[in-house]
Amino acid sequence: MFLDLADPAFDTTSEQVHEAREADWLARTSYGFAVLRYEEANALLTDRRFRQGNARWPEQNGVTGGPFLDWWQRVLLSLDGDDHARLRRLLMPAFKRQAILAMQPRFVEIAEDLVAGFAGRGRVELIADFAEPYSARILCLLLGLPEEEWEQVAHWADDLGRSFGIAVAQDLPLIEAALEGLTGYVEAAVDDRVAHPREDLVSTLVQAHAEDGRLTRDELVVGLVFLAFAGMETTRNQIGLAVQTLLRDPDQWRLLAERPDLGEAAVEEVMRVNPTVTWVTREATVDLEFRGVHFPAGSILQVLSHSAGTDPRAVPEPAVDLTAARERAPHLGFGKGVHHCLGHFVARTDMAVALPMLARAMPDAVPDGPGEWLPVSGNTGALSFPIRFSATAR
């Protein structure tokens, strides 16, 4: 079976994908092969004969030169081997559990501030009024950037986030303008920390650059630009998708409102069934056999996150159930293996704060129109998502 992942109308959560999964674990696509079942997907992501396949994404979409391609080939997501391991080790301390938990009270304050701004209205445009400012302000907090500048950072991140979409070639002017703007902003932040070190991630990385050259100036800037847009964009998108998912099952939404302790479970369940990263890419480094299929070196395989996460062979009752999340096979929305998402604990923590707070503020919430959504292929999410609910006095 062929799945046209490059078609803006294609939906990676559709019945067509489910039917393909029942027919076989593998399907052909516009971007190589799709891996559809959980067991094969889980094994593939930890098989060292495959590398991260994202370096070829611009080329697969007709982008063969220019500043975006040059930058994309140097980001952590596109690297493998020693360079990937070295950069990941340098970034890891900023994302440790203890460091993120220390920020959690501030996550709560930011969420409370934003909810207070719309709770009395009975209507909210979820992305503009909550998901985007929440994720951007947390990103600024994490990197040590001025929180009041979140709107500019978010604007650049929004446009640069188009590089994960299937319309990357036509969006290239916006992407490259955002890349130029965000790069200049990060370079100014680096210069400031050279002159005035602080207790933040940028200062830590500047020190690694200055002390022994473990990190070049170019690697530092490229890495921070990538963290700035990827950290904000994916959280913003996933919050919109999470609310969309839970509003389709009002009982689960109300349960979350009544039991905020289920916030972590809610994150895992919505990422299992409705992830913003609709596929995770791998590339064969050698000619190889995998699960009885021969793949020549250079073959691209896309692990379809929703399809694997709802595979009845791994999850016999795949419908969302917050009380059953701990019993599920771990979802693959953050990838797995050496390329497991570096910022996964930040995303898990800030969404576990946000989702119960939203559910408590608007337990009878319903969509107020269809909203505007990215294609459910590539990286997906809401551009706008209006919601109405019974207003509460704050």
Buried (B, 14 or more C-beta within 10 A) or exposed (E): BEBBBBEEEBBBBBEBBBEBBEEEBBBEBBBBBBBBBBBBBBEBBEBEBBBBBBBBBBEBBEBEEBEBBEBBBBBBBBBBEEEBEBBBEBBEEBBEEEBBEEBEEBBBEBBBEBBEBBBEEBEBBBBBBBBBBBBBBBBBBBBBBEBEEBEBBBBBBBBBBBBBBBBBEEBBEBBBEBBBBBBEBBBEBBEBBBEEBEEBBBBBBBBBBBEEEBBEBEBBBBBBBBBBBBBBBBBBBBBBBBBBBBBEBEEBBBBBBEBBEBBBBBBBBBBBBBBBBBBBBBBBBEEBEBBEBEBEEEBBBBBBBBBBBBBEEBBEEBEBBBEEBEEBBEBBBBBBBBBEBBBBBBBBBBBBBBBBBBBBBBBEBEBBEEBEBBBBBBBBBBEBBBBBBEBBEE
